[in-house]
Amino acid sequence: MNNELKVSFYLKRESRLEKSCV
């Protein structure tokens, strides 16, 4: 399992959520 992949995926999700909220 790659932690980096998970982190990048979560970061992208957060970024999208933030953009959606704004």
LUMTORKOL-859129 format. One line per 5 residues: number of its first residue (from 0); their letters; for each residue x, y, z of N, C-alpha, C, O. Coordinates in nm, 4 decimals. Example, Ala and Ser with C-alpha at 12.3 -4.5 7.8 and 13.67 -1.06 7.14 Angstrom:
0) as) 1.3190/-0.5690/0.7800/1.2300/-0.4500/0.7800/1.3200/-0.3300/0.7800/1.4236/-0.3319/0.8465; 1.2850/-0.2250/0.7080/1.3670/-0.1060/0.7140/1.2900/0.0030/0.7870/1.3409/0.1138/0.8039
This chain:
0) mnnel) 0.0861/-0.1210/0.0000/0.0000/0.0000/0.0000/0.0888/0.1247/0.0000/0.1868/0.1327/0.0740; 0.0530/0.2199/-0.0830/0.1326/0.3440/-0.0898/0.0647/0.4550/-0.0115/-0.0457/0.4982/-0.0446; 0.1318/0.4997/0.0913/0.0732/0.6094/0.1708/0.0714/0.7385/0.0911/-0.0234/0.8166/0.0998; 0.1759/0.7605/0.0139/0.1832/0.8848/-0.0666/0.0619/0.8961/-0.1568/0.0036/1.0035/-0.1719; 0.0245/0.7840/-0.2166/-0.0913/0.7864/-0.3069/-0.2159/0.8273/-0.2296/-0.2939/0.9112/-0.2747
5) kvsfy) -0.2328/0.7680/-0.1150/-0.3516/0.8007/-0.0338/-0.3508/0.9485/0.0026/-0.4529/1.0165/-0.0077; -0.2375/0.9964/0.0444/-0.2264/1.1382/0.0846/-0.2612/1.2283/-0.0322/-0.3397/1.3221/-0.0180; -0.2031/1.2001/-0.1473/-0.2306/1.2846/-0.2652/-0.3794/1.2786/-0.2992/-0.4400/1.3798/-0.3345; -0.4373/1.1600/-0.2881/-0.5798/1.1456/-0.3201/-0.6649/1.2285/-0.2230/-0.7566/1.2995/-0.2641; -0.6332/1.2182/-0.0956/-0.7093/1.2950/0.0042/-0.6904/1.4451/-0.0173/-0.7848/1.5232/-0.0058
10) lkres) -0.5670/1.4836/-0.0486/-0.5400/1.6269/-0.0708/-0.6231/1.6772/-0.1877/-0.6830/1.7845/-0.1809; -0.6264/1.5998/-0.2938/-0.7047/1.6420/-0.4114/-0.8521/1.6517/-0.3740/-0.9216/1.7445/-0.4153; -0.8984/1.5563/-0.2966/-1.0404/1.5576/-0.2560/-1.0684/1.6829/-0.1729/-1.1677/1.7522/-0.1953; -0.9810/1.7109/-0.0781/-1.0013/1.8299/0.0067/-1.0015/1.9553/-0.0796/-1.0846/2.0445/-0.0624; -0.9078/1.9600/-0.1718/-0.8982/2.0786/-0.2580/-1.0292/2.0954/-0.3346/-1.0826/2.2059/-0.3435
15) rleks) -1.0796/1.9879/-0.3884/-1.2053/1.9960/-0.4647/-1.3187/2.0404/-0.3726/-1.3996/2.1252/-0.4102; -1.3248/1.9840/-0.2534/-1.4319/2.0206/-0.1601/-1.4235/2.1693/-0.1275/-1.5248/2.2392/-0.1252; -1.3033/2.2162/-0.1027/-1.2878/2.3587/-0.0686/-1.3343/2.4462/-0.1844/-1.4052/2.5449/-0.1644; -1.2939/2.4094/-0.3051/-1.3342/2.4885/-0.4224/-1.4865/2.4857/-0.4365/-1.5489/2.5860/-0.4707; -1.5439/2.3703/-0.4097/-1.6902/2.3571/-0.4226/-1.7576/2.4473/-0.3184/-1.8545/2.5168/-0.3489
20) cv) -1.7061/2.4453/-0.1975/-1.7650/2.5269/-0.0905/-1.7552/2.6739/-0.1293/-1.8523/2.7486/-0.1174; -1.6392/2.7143/-0.1752/-1.6200/2.8552/-0.2117/-1.6932/2.8799/-0.3426/-1.6918/2.9917/-0.3940
